[in-house]
Amino acid sequence: MSKNHHESSKDNVPEKSGIDLRGTFISVMLLGGFIIISWLGIYLLFLSR
């Protein structure tokens, strides 16, 4: 029974559907860059005072 359960759970895993995630990757990189630049700006402002 556990073997059948394992095989049926494999069927639920979607195969590569051809979704292009480059836009998502670029958005995440831009957001990360913005957070890092903001943090550095605030840190440098803290050091200058």
C-alpha positions as a printed NumPy array, in Angstrom:
array([[  0.   ,   0.   ,   0.   ],
       [  2.771,   2.482,   0.799],
       [  4.317,   1.784,  -2.601],
       [  1.084,   2.751,  -4.365],
       [  0.825,   5.865,  -2.222],
       [  4.369,   6.867,  -3.189],
       [  3.681,   6.346,  -6.872],
       [  0.427,   8.306,  -6.77 ],
       [  2.129,  11.226,  -5.022],
       [  4.646,  11.306,  -7.87 ],
       [  1.796,  11.929, -10.305],
       [  0.831,  15.095,  -8.41 ],
       [  4.227,  16.713,  -9.052],
       [  3.898,  18.948, -12.106],
       [  6.501,  18.508, -14.781],
       [  8.219,  21.498, -16.33 ],
       [  5.356,  23.529, -17.67 ],
       [  7.538,  25.904, -19.651],
       [  6.846,  28.884, -17.404],
       [  9.487,  31.55 , -17.935],
       [ 10.662,  32.828, -14.538],
       [ 13.29 ,  35.272, -15.793],
       [ 11.043,  38.233, -15.006],
       [ 10.529,  36.973, -11.468],
       [ 14.278,  36.49 , -11.036],
       [ 15.008,  40.023, -12.275],
       [ 12.325,  41.467,  -9.976],
       [ 13.759,  39.652,  -6.958],
       [ 17.283,  40.801,  -7.816],
       [ 16.115,  44.419,  -8.174],
       [ 14.258,  44.263,  -4.872],
       [ 17.295,  42.741,  -3.153],
       [ 19.541,  45.409,  -4.646],
       [ 17.186,  48.134,  -3.45 ],
       [ 17.18 ,  46.688,   0.08 ],
       [ 20.984,  46.437,   0.154],
       [ 21.47 ,  49.971,  -1.197],
       [ 18.928,  51.319,   1.304],
       [ 20.646,  49.523,   4.165],
       [ 24.062,  50.817,   3.124],
       [ 22.726,  54.353,   2.777],
       [ 21.212,  54.278,   6.255],
       [ 24.388,  52.728,   7.689],
       [ 26.586,  55.394,   6.087],
       [ 24.231,  58.09 ,   7.372],
       [ 24.575,  56.575,  10.853],
       [ 28.371,  56.599,  10.579],
       [ 28.492,  60.198,   9.398],
       [ 26.619,  61.529,  12.438]])
